[in-house]
Amino acid sequence: MSTTTERTFPKITDEGMEDLRKRIGLKIGATAEPWCYEATRDNIRHYAHGIGDDNPLWCDPDYAAKTQYGGIIALPSFLFSTSRIVSGYVGGLPGVHAMWSGADWQWHKPVKRNDTISTEAYLKDLVEHQTRFAGRAVQQIYHVDFFNQDGDKVAEADSWCFRTERDHAREQGSKYKEVRERAPRRYSPEEIQEAYKLYAQEEVRGSTPRYWEDVKEGEALPVMFKGPMTVTGFIAYAQGWGGLYIRANKLAWRLIDAHPGVGITNRLGIPDVPERVHWEEDFALEVGAPGAYDYGPERTSWMTHHLTNWMGDAGFLCRSHCKIRRHNPEGDMLFIKGMVKRKFVEDGRHLVEISQEAHNQDDELSVVASGVVELPSRG
C-alpha cells in the first residue's frame, strides 16, 4: 500500500494549459447542481449561521417585516451557495490542486426571500505565476452572472482559484515551513476569554440608519473577530454553503466515477475528495498546507459580514474585492479591521469606500479586501 511519502500528484503541463485556454470566453454548460436554487428562509439562515452572522434582517422574519424590505433578504455572500463555479468548481488540469483565492463581487439589487437564482458563467482568463508556496501556479479566473426569477441581474462576480502542484508545495514550498515545524498553539483560558470579548461587543447596526454625512474619511470600523478556528466551524460553513464535493455513498461514487481525478485515496485506500483538506489534517499537510484550514468563500463572507454589520439595514453593499493571502489553519484566530478610505457621490448615490485587512493571532496577514457601501443621505 502506498504511503504519503510515495504518493505523487499530477503536474501542470503545457498540453493541459493549451486545452484549458481553448475554453476562455465559452459559456459553461451544465455543471454540478448548486447547493441552493432558492433563497428560502432556511437556506438564508443556514448560510448566515455558517459564518457566525445573526443579523435579524436575514434571520428573523418578524423583525425584517418592519424594515424597508418588508421581509427577510439574503445576506450578500449567500450567492456563493447558488453557484459551484463562483465557489471554485474548476475545469481542466485533472488532479491538480485548486485553492480558491479571491473574488470581486458587484451587487445590483437585494435577493429577497424565495427568489429563485439562476447563473451564467464562463472562463475569463488564465494567468501563470511562480509562487513561494507551490512553484508554478495558474490563476484560473471565472465570471458568473446571477439572475432572479424575473430575469433581473442581481449580482455578478469574478472569482479565481490557484492551480498548484501538490508535490512541489509539500516538498519545496517555503511559505508554511515554520508553521508546520512549530508546536500546535494551545491557548490559555484567559486568552480565549479576552478574544471572546470581541464577540460580546459585536454591534449589528440594524434599524439605526448610518447616514453618509456622519461618516468621516479615516475613521475605523469596529474590529470583528472570527475564531478560534476549529474543524467544527469549517463544517458549519459547509452546511450552509454546501461544499463543492461533499457527497455520500452512491452520489460520491458517481462523482468520482465521472471525474477520477477528484478521487484521491485516503489512509484506508478509499477514493475521497480533495475538499477533505478542510477537516483532515494529514491530507492538508500532504498538499503543503499548514493544517486543516478554512474555506476561501467563507473568509470572503466574513469580510462582507464586517461591512453589513457596520452599514445597517438602510445601507446597500455594492462591491467587495477580496484576496486570500494565507491559510487559516485550525487554531488560528482572525481579527478583521477596516477604515473609511473615501466618500463620494456617483450617479446620485452616496457611497463610501472601505479598506479592510485581517491578521491572525501572530499578526500574519490573512486577507486584504475592500468594499463600497451605499448609505442613506440626510439630504
C-alpha positions in Angstrom: 0.0 0.0 0.0 1.4 3.4 -0.9 2.3 5.9 1.8 2.1 9.7 1.8 5.8 9.9 1.1 5.5 7.7 -2.0 2.3 9.3 -3.5 2.8 11.7 -6.4 0.2 14.0 -7.9 -0.5 15.2 -11.5 1.5 18.2 -12.8 0.6 21.3 -14.7 1.5 20.5 -18.3 1.8 22.6 -21.4 -0.8 20.3 -23.0 -3.2 20.8 -20.2 -2.8 24.6 -20.3 -3.3 24.6 -24.1 -6.6 22.7 -23.7 -7.7 25.0 -20.9 -7.0 28.2 -22.9 -9.4 26.9 -25.6 -12.2 27.3 -23.1 -11.7 31.0 -22.4 -14.8 33.0 -23.2 -17.0 30.0 -23.8 -20.2 29.7 -21.9 -20.1 26.9 -19.4 -22.9 24.3 -19.8 -24.4 22.2 -17.1 -22.2 21.6 -14.0 -23.0 20.0 -10.7 -26.2 21.4 -9.3 -25.9 24.3 -6.9 -26.5 23.8 -3.2 -29.3 26.3 -3.2 -31.6 27.2 -6.1 -33.9 29.4 -3.9 -33.3 31.9 -1.2 -35.7 30.3 1.3 -35.9 31.3 4.9 -33.9 28.3 6.0 -31.3 28.5 3.3 -30.6 32.1 4.1 -30.4 31.4 7.8 -28.2 28.3 7.4 -25.7 30.3 5.3 -25.7 33.3 7.8 -25.2 31.0 10.8 -22.5 29.2 8.9 -20.4 32.4 9.0 -21.5 33.3 12.5 -23.9 36.1 11.4 -27.1 36.5 13.4 -28.3 39.8 11.7 -32.1 39.7 12.1 -32.5 41.2 8.6 -31.7 37.8 7.3 -32.6 35.6 10.2 -35.8 37.0 11.8 -38.9 37.4 9.6 -40.8 39.4 12.2 -38.0 41.9 12.5 -37.4 42.0 8.8 -41.1 42.7 8.1 -40.8 46.1 9.7 -37.8 47.1 7.5 -37.8 48.8 4.1 -37.7 45.4 2.5 -40.9 44.1 4.1 -39.4 40.7 4.8 -36.1 38.9 5.2 -33.5 39.3 2.4 -30.4 37.2 1.8 -27.0 38.4 3.0 -24.9 39.4 0.0 -22.5 36.4 0.3 -25.4 33.9 0.2 -25.0 33.8 -3.5 -21.9 31.7 -3.1 -24.3 28.8 -2.4 -26.1 29.3 -5.7 -23.1 28.7 -8.0 -20.4 25.9 -7.9 -18.3 28.0 -10.4 -18.0 31.1 -8.2 -17.2 28.8 -5.3 -14.2 27.1 -7.0 -15.6 24.3 -9.1 -12.8 24.5 -11.7 -12.4 22.6 -15.0 -9.3 21.3 -16.7 -5.9 20.1 -15.3 -7.4 17.0 -13.7 -5.8 16.1 -10.4 -4.0 19.4 -10.0 -4.8 21.0 -6.7 -7.2 24.1 -6.7 -7.1 26.7 -4.0 -9.9 29.3 -4.0 -8.1 32.6 -3.6 -10.4 35.6 -4.1 -13.4 37.3 -5.7 -14.5 40.6 -7.0 -18.3 41.0 -6.4 -20.8 43.6 -7.6 -24.4 43.5 -6.3 -27.1 45.3 -8.2 -30.2 44.6 -6.1 -31.2 42.6 -3.0 -32.1 38.9 -3.1 -35.4 38.6 -1.4 -36.9 35.6 0.4 -38.0 32.8 -2.0 -36.2 34.4 -5.0 -35.0 31.7 -7.4 -31.5 32.2 -8.6 -30.0 31.2 -12.0 -26.5 31.8 -13.2 -24.4 32.1 -16.4 -20.6 31.6 -16.3 -17.5 31.4 -18.4 -13.8 31.1 -18.0 -12.5 34.6 -18.2 -8.7 34.3 -18.1 -5.7 32.2 -17.1 -2.6 33.9 -15.6 0.6 31.9 -14.8 2.6 32.7 -11.7 5.7 31.5 -9.9 4.8 31.2 -6.2 6.7 30.8 -2.9 4.0 28.3 -1.8 3.9 25.9 -4.7 6.2 27.0 -7.5 4.5 27.0 -10.9 0.8 28.0 -10.4 -2.1 29.1 -12.7 -4.6 31.7 -11.6 -7.9 30.5 -13.2 -10.5 33.3 -13.3 -14.2 32.7 -13.9 -17.0 35.2 -14.4 -20.5 34.5 -13.1 -23.8 36.5 -13.6 -26.7 35.9 -11.2 -30.3 36.4 -12.1 -33.6 36.2 -10.2 -36.8 34.6 -11.5 -37.8 37.8 -13.2 -34.6 37.9 -15.3 -33.1 40.8 -13.3 -29.3 40.6 -12.8 -28.9 40.8 -9.0 -25.1 40.4 -9.0 -22.0 39.5 -10.9 -18.6 38.2 -9.8 -15.2 37.3 -10.9 -13.6 34.6 -8.7 -10.3 32.8 -9.0 -8.5 29.7 -7.9 -4.8 29.0 -8.0 -4.0 25.6 -9.5 -0.9 24.3 -7.8 1.3 21.2 -7.9 0.8 19.4 -4.6 4.2 17.7 -4.6 6.1 20.9 -5.0 4.0 22.6 -2.3 4.7 19.8 0.1 8.4 19.2 -0.7 9.8 22.6 -1.7 7.2 25.3 -0.7 8.6 27.6 1.9 5.6 29.7 2.9 4.4 27.4 5.7 7.7 25.7 6.6 7.9 27.5 10.0 4.2 27.0 10.7 4.4 23.2 10.1 7.5 22.9 12.3 6.3 24.7 15.3 4.3 23.1 18.1 0.5 23.4 17.9 -0.8 26.5 19.5 -2.6 26.0 22.8 -4.5 28.9 24.3 -4.9 29.6 28.0 -8.5 30.2 29.3 -7.5 33.9 29.8 -6.5 34.2 26.1 -9.8 32.7 25.0 -11.9 34.9 27.2 -10.0 38.0 26.0 -10.8 37.2 22.4 -14.4 36.4 23.2 -14.9 39.9 24.5 -15.0 41.0 20.8 -18.0 38.7 20.3 -19.7 40.2 23.3 -19.1 43.7 22.0 -20.0 42.9 18.3 -22.5 45.5 17.1 -25.1 44.9 14.4 -26.1 48.4 13.3 -29.6 47.2 12.3 -32.5 49.7 12.2 -30.5 52.7 13.2 -29.5 54.4 10.0 -25.9 55.3 9.4 -26.0 58.4 7.3 -23.5 59.3 4.7 -23.0 62.8 6.1 -22.0 61.3 9.5 -19.2 59.2 8.2 -15.6 60.6 8.2 -12.8 59.6 5.9 -10.1 57.9 8.0 -12.5 56.6 10.7 -12.1 53.0 11.8 -14.7 50.3 11.7 -15.1 48.1 14.8 -12.8 45.1 14.9 -14.6 41.9 14.0 -13.3 38.6 15.5 -13.6 35.2 13.9 -12.4 32.0 15.5 -10.6 30.3 17.1 -10.7 28.1 14.0 -12.0 24.6 14.5 -12.9 21.8 12.2 -16.4 22.2 13.7 -16.5 25.8 12.4 -15.4 24.7 8.9 -18.1 22.1 8.8 -20.7 24.7 10.0 -19.8 26.8 6.9 -20.1 23.7 4.6 -23.6 23.1 6.0 -24.8 26.5 4.8 -22.6 26.8 1.6 -22.9 23.2 0.5 -19.3 22.3 -0.2 -18.1 21.5 -3.7 -17.5 17.8 -3.5 -19.2 16.6 -0.3 -21.2 13.6 -1.3 -22.3 10.3 0.3 -22.4 6.7 -0.9 -23.7 6.3 -4.4 -23.5 10.0 -5.1 -19.9 10.1 -4.0 -19.2 7.1 -6.3 -21.0 8.8 -9.2 -18.9 12.0 -8.8 -15.6 10.1 -8.7 -16.6 7.7 -11.5 -17.3 10.7 -13.7 -14.2 12.6 -12.6 -11.5 10.2 -11.5 -9.0 13.0 -10.7 -11.3 14.0 -7.8 -10.9 10.7 -6.1 -7.6 10.7 -4.1 -7.2 7.6 -1.9 -7.3 8.1 1.9 -5.3 6.1 4.5 -7.8 3.2 4.1 -7.3 3.1 0.3 -10.7 4.6 -0.4 -11.0 7.3 -3.1 -12.1 10.5 -1.4 -12.3 14.1 -2.4 -9.6 16.8 -2.2 -12.1 19.0 -0.2 -11.1 17.0 2.9 -8.1 19.3 3.4 -10.6 21.3 5.4 -11.2 18.6 8.0 -8.4 16.1 7.6 -5.1 17.5 8.9 -2.9 14.7 7.5 -4.1 15.3 3.9 -3.8 19.1 4.3 -0.2 18.6 5.3 0.3 16.3 2.3 -0.7 19.0 -0.2 1.6 21.6 1.5 -0.9 23.4 3.7 -0.2 24.1 7.4 -3.1 22.0 8.6 -6.8 21.6 8.1 -8.0 25.1 7.1 -11.0 27.4 6.5 -12.8 27.8 3.1 -11.9 30.8 0.9 -15.6 31.8 0.2 -16.1 31.5 4.0 -13.4 34.1 4.6 -14.7 36.4 1.9 -18.1 36.1 3.6 -16.6 37.2 6.9 -15.3 40.3 5.2 -18.7 41.2 3.8 -20.2 40.4 7.2 -17.9 43.1 8.7 -19.4 45.6 6.2 -23.1 44.7 6.6 -22.8 44.9 10.4 -21.5 48.4 10.0 -23.8 49.8 7.3 -27.1 48.8 8.9 -30.5 47.9 7.3 -30.7 51.1 5.2 -27.3 50.5 3.6 -26.6 48.5 0.5 -23.4 46.6 -0.2 -22.4 47.5 -3.8 -19.0 45.9 -4.2 -16.5 43.7 -2.4 -13.0 42.7 -3.6 -11.2 40.1 -1.6 -7.7 38.4 -1.9 -6.7 35.5 0.2 -3.1 35.8 1.4 -2.6 32.6 3.5 -4.5 29.7 5.0 -6.2 29.9 8.4 -5.5 26.5 9.9 -7.3 25.0 12.9 -6.3 27.0 16.0 -5.9 30.4 14.3 -7.8 33.5 15.4 -8.7 36.2 12.9 -9.1 39.9 13.6 -10.7 42.0 10.8 -10.1 45.7 10.7 -11.5 48.3 8.4 -11.1 52.0 7.6 -13.1 54.5 5.6 -10.9 55.3 2.6 -13.1 57.8 0.9 -16.6 59.2 0.5 -18.1 60.1 -2.9 -21.3 60.7 -4.8 -21.8 58.8 -8.1 -25.0 58.9 -10.2 -26.8 60.4 -7.2 -25.8 57.6 -4.9 -24.0 58.4 -1.7 -21.1 55.9 -1.5 -18.3 55.0 1.0 -15.2 53.0 0.1 -13.8 50.9 2.9 -10.4 49.2 3.0 -10.0 46.0 5.1 -7.3 43.7 6.4 -7.4 40.7 8.6 -4.5 39.3 10.6 -4.2 36.2 12.7 -3.0 36.0 16.3 0.6 36.2 15.2 -0.1 39.3 13.2 0.4 37.4 9.9 -1.7 38.9 7.1 -4.6 36.6 6.2 -6.7 38.6 3.7 -6.9 42.0 2.1 -10.2 43.3 1.0 -12.2 46.4 0.1 -15.9 47.3 -0.2 -18.2 50.0 -1.5 -21.3 50.7 0.5 -24.3 52.9 -0.4 -25.6 54.8 2.6 -28.7 56.9 3.1 -28.3 60.7 2.9 -29.9 63.3 5.2 -30.3 65.4 2.1 
